[in-house]
Amino acid sequence: MGTRTEPPTSFDLEGATAILERTPASLSALLTGLPDRLLTADEGEGTWSPLDVLGHLVHTERVNWLPRARHILAGSGRPFAPLDRTATGAGDEADGIEGRLETFADLRRRNLASLAAMRLTDAELRLKGLHPELGEVTLGQLIATWAVHDLTHIAQVVRCVAKAYSEAVGPWSAYLSVLRDRA
């Protein structure tokens, strides 16, 4: 085993950007070519399937991260516009998995190009905005949340696909924590 290092205590824009860059390809590798029964599997009533998660990621890519970053940089002092955190792209069903993956990848590419063009300084990453529910947040916290939001939904997609096999694994389910964990 390697030496364990302590997690960084300050925001790491390079690391967050690296996560954000990889998410579309990671989801594409996980989901492309899977049968519909796995793409529509969920974790029970009121939960999302991988297809729903992709719709949500497309929605938040359009209306959340970069608009809020620009809002903080503008220094308006007003709270961010509220976000429908439950939006999953209802009405976009015709796009299917490939269409949603392509849309997400394109939006993410453009948003990361815009983020890079901002050439954010440490001082700008400490600028504060006003979240309508959470209160004061910094630009660095927003971008870190963007990356962790991606990781949360990648984990969710993996759980959904795994849980489609809950009964099929039989007694091995005792060893498979992914079948028990639910965020």
N, C-alpha and C positions, 0 to 999 in steps of 0.2 A: 504494500500500500504506500502511496505517496505521502508526502508531508502535507498536513492540513494547514491551510492558510486562513486567516481571519477574513471575513467578508469586508469589502470596503465600507467605510463609514460615511463617505461622501458620495454624491451622485457621480456616476461614470457614464458620460454621454456616449463615449465610444462603445462601451459594452452594451448599453441599451440599444444603440443603433444597430449593432451586430445582431442582436436578438430580433429586432424589428425587420431587418433585411432577410432573415432566414425563415420567418414564419410562413410566407406564401409557399415557398418550396417544400417546407416541412409538411404542411397540410396537403399539398398536391401529392407528395410521395405517399402519405398515409391514405388518401381517399380516392385518388384516380383509379378507376377500374373496379372499385368495390361494387358488389351487388347492391341493388336498391335497399334490400332488407337491412343491410349494415349502415347505409347512409341515412336511413330514417329511424334507426334504433335510438331509443332514449333511455333515461334512467328511471322512468316512471311518470306518473301523472304530474303535469306542470313543469316538466323538464324539457330540455332541447335535444334534438338530434344533431348529428354532424352537419346536415344540410341547414338546419336552423342556426347553428353556430356560425356557419359561413355567411348567412344572410345578416346576422348581427354584426359580424366583423366588417362587412361591406358598409352597413349603415353607419357604424361608428367611424369608419375611415372617412366617410363623406362629411359627417357633421360634428365630430367631437374633437379629435386630437389637435389638428392644425388650426381650426377656428379658435379653439381655446388658447393655444399658444400665441396666436396673433392678438387675441384679446388681452392677454397678460402683457405682451410687449407694447400694446397701445396704451396701457395704463389708464383705462377708463374709470376704474373704481367701481363699476357696476358688476353685479354677479354675472357669471356665465349664463347663457341661455340654458334652460333645463334640457336634459337629454332623456329620451325615452329609452331607458336601459333594457327594456324588454323587447324592443323592436328586432325582428328577425327577418326582415325583407319579405313579409307577407305580400303576395302579389307577384313576386319574382320567381315563382315555382317553375315557370317555363324555362328559366335559365339553366336549371339542373346543376349538377355538381361542377361540371366543367366550366359552364358559364360563370358561376359564382367564383370559382377559383381564379379564372382569368380576370374577372372584374376586380377582385380583391388584389391580385398581383399588380394590376395596372394602377389602381388607386394608391397602393402602398409605394410603388416605385415613384410616382409623382409626389406623394407626400414626403418621402424621404429626401427627394431632390430639393423640395422646398425647405425642409428642415436644414439640410446642409447649406443651402444658400443663405440662411439666416446667420451663419457663422457666429453662433451664440457664444458669448463670453461667460466666465464664471459669475460675473455681476448680473448678467441677464438671467442666468439660471436661478439666481436667488430672488428675482422679481416675483412679486406676489399678485395673485388674482383671487377672486372671491367665488368659491364654489357655492351654489345655491343651498346645499345641504351641509357641507363639511366646513364651511367657513374659509379662512385664509389657506391658500396652497401656493407653493412656488412653482415656477416653470420647470425646474428640475424634477420636482415631485410628479408633475403632470407627465413628463416624458418617461420617468421611471415606471409610473402606473401604466402607461401605454405598453411598455415592454412586458410587465407582469400580467397585464390583461391578456396579451397574446398567449403567454405561457399557461395561464389559467384555462383558456379555451382549448389549447392543444391538449392539456390534461383531460379536459371534459370530453373531447372527441375520442381520445384513447379509451376512457372509461366506457363511453357509449358502445363502441365497437366491441370491447372486451365483454361487456355485460350481455351482448347478444349470444355469447357462448356460456353463460352462467350455468345452465343445466347440462350442457354438453360436456363440460369438464368433470362432472361427477364429483367424487370426493376430493379431487385436487383443489377444489375451490377453497379449502382450508388454508392452502399455501399461497393463494393469489389475492393479495390485498386490493388490487385494482377492482375486484368484483365487490368489495365491501365499501370502499371509499366513495364518498359523495360530498361534493362541496355545497 
